[in-house]
Amino acid sequence: MIHQLHPRLQDHVADKWRGGLTDIQQQAFDPIYNLQDCVIEAPTAGGKTEAVLFPLLSRIATNKNQGIKVLYIAPLKALLNDLALRVCDYSKKCYLEAFKWHGDVSQTDKIKQMLFPSDILLTTPESLEAILLRKANWFNVFANLETIVIDEAHYFALTERGSHLVSLLERLTNPLNQPVQRIAITATIGNPEELMRWLQPHRKGMAIKVASKKQKEKDFQVKFFKNDGEGMDVALYSELIRHKSIVFSRSRSFAEALAGKLNEIKKKNGHKYPLKVRTHHSSVSKFMREEAERLIKIEKGEGDLNAIISTSTLELGIDIGELDKVIQIEGLASAGSFLQRVGRTGRREGKPQFFRGFCSDEDELLLLIASVNLGLQGISENVLFPKKAFHILAHQIICLTLQKQGITPDKCWEILKNVYCFSSISRLEFDELVTYMIERDYLRKLGADLLVTGDQTETEFLKMNYRPLFAIFDSGPMYEVVNGKNTIGTLDTAFVQTLTKPFVFILGGKEWQAKEIDHEMQRVKAVENRSGIPPRWVTYHGSDIPFEVAQEVGRIVHSQEELPFLDRDAKLVLKHFRNSISEIYWQQGTWVVSESEEGMSTILWTYCGDKINRAIAKMALVLEGVELKVTYRYVSFKKHNKREIFDWQKFIEKLKTYSAEEMTDLAINHVKASWFSKFSNCLPEDIIKKTSIYKSIDFIGLNQHSKFLKIKFKK
């Protein structure tokens, strides 16, 4: 037992935990206890929460200063509610107090907390923003802050809420008289070192990575169904009977339809063991979601559930008890998400991690195979951390003027310039943004240099008790796609908000052209694409396919590696893919140029993912005036006649001479200024274009990857 561990926590471990502290808890104790910044990286259910809490509680129990000593930030209210049960219990054991603060907590309790603060505060970024803007005594409450913990840090890093969060941390800690320890709790990600720089830009070299060495037995299988009819539904029904499971689906509508099909099978078969399922997604009421979470925890018997059919809402670390199985239906294109999801199983002694992937779409199958295979190797994709988040900067300038009741541009720049998401923004660009916000009356000057909010800010963001300002984005995860009065399906928000109409996409097996986008209602009005214009932006998945998953798809289909987790039909589909491109001979570090069978197009096989391949296509348009079709596996040039030639070698050699910044500057004239955030209106047109590029195109990745690659031509 670690000797610094609080005596009552030592008693708890001795009484309740037969195996004692886990690997991750032992490795993390000294660095955290000694105020080092660190990333705590381990699979789901690896004991990360206790790995952080135990050393923190043991340390602050000896600190007699008043006020909040640990700020614990999580992304969801439901996760905070779940965490609070453990944090409050452990805190009481150490004679400390903890308090959760979010939108459902009463104002009376919040007022008491600001007068008599607890030792630990659990909250969300949006609630922390509200504290900084609306609680005049916040500095006194946080004056003795020692540590900030970010739970599910990988989730924050993947969204704009992460940029908001790291900005908040800078505003919170800048006035304090002491350095504040920062800890990130995360599942497996590909670049934990950069995650540490994102979290703590001021102290380099102190961050550590601690990972669990314990390996669990695995029972993984990916199955292919030749159609999406009754076969898959019956197979799923059989998997769920007499087990506790989460079934992850691609969308809200798909989850509801699947639940309906399973209920039909139950009625039809009159099974001896009836199946009980609930759905869990953003459109399900808070009460129904919480009830599903409660019922899945009940021991097998009357009133329990067999399964929850969920979108990504149950991917995060909400405790839903000991599960038997995790099942993925159709597409998954993230090794990190796979590891998060499958980590919910195998918690009981002697039970393996259990995963079944069901697919009826051949393209989706490739992505699922790649995600699972990377996961088996413990590999996750890198997070692409933004460094020029201008719209977040505009939001934070407004917030600082309110927080400080007026601020000079110099002081504002001093506070925000080192935030990771602004680290590549120059002072000149900052001044350009401030000048534009003054011109548009989002800001105004008092005296020579003091900035305060303008009338436009009052109109757009300060109504309803500032609620529009507290959240960086308040839209749901999906846009509804409609054709006349018919609902076609949903598209991922990140996909829709980076494009300008008209754009072409594939949904429900058909090609559609977006004619109208209503961002407020989150609705896309579309018609079938009959124009004959080849799609320039096509997605089968909603969100972008990352570089690492695309590379793994390439490695798998261009090899003869046996994958034992595939069933017979999945192996046949993979064999078909391999045969269809057997003459390409692609390998990592090489791009291959081939010609289509009919000779009317040439194809550049990169397997670089959506964002890098979009970057290639954009530079082809900029440098050569040529439009290329983009997929995550390749970009292609369509000929007008068989004699037409596009010189790929010359184009790529030219591409290598440009830096990422130069590519961005060249691309601006070929990008439309499009809406992507409720703070878009605060930005000048050229900055809107730059931000649109950063969100949807990876020129940095293209520049890094193209420097050392080889070009081969299929003869």
Secondary structure, 3 states (H helix, E strand, C coil): CCCCCCHHHHHHHHHHCCCCCCHHHHHHHHHHHCCCCEEEECCCCCCHHHHHHHHHHHHHCCCCCCCCCEEEECCCHHHHHHHHHHHHHHHHHCCCCEEEECCCCCHHHHHHHHHCCCCEEEECHHHHHHHHHHCCCHHHHHCCCCEEEECCHHHHHCCHHHHHHHHHHHHHHCCCCCCCEEEEEECCCCCHHHHHHHHCCCCCCCCCEECCCCCCCEEEEEEECCCCCHHHHHHHHHHHCCCCEEEECCCHHHHHHHHHHHHHHHHHHCCCCCCCEEEECCCCCHHHHHHHHHHHHCCCCCCCCCEEEECHHHCCCCCCCCECEEEEECCCCCHHHHHHHHCCECCCCCCCEEEEEEECCHHHHHHHHHHHHHHHCCCCCCCCCCCCCHHHHHHHHHHHHHHCCCECHHHHHHHHCCCHHHCCCCHHHHHHHHHHHHHCCCEEEECCCEEEECHHHHHHHCCHHHHHHHCCCCCCCEEEEEECCEEEEEEEHHHHCCCCCCCEEEECCEEEEEEEEECCCCEEEEEECCCCCCCCCCCCCCCCCCHHHHHHHHHHHCCCCCCCCECHHHHHHHHHHHHHCCCCCCCCCEEEEEECCCCCEEEEECCCHHHHHHHHHHHHHHHHCCCEEECCCEEEEECCCCCCCCCHHHHHHHHCCCCHHHHHHHHHHHCCCCCCCCCHHHCCHHHHHHHHHHHHCCHHHHHHHHCCCEEEECC
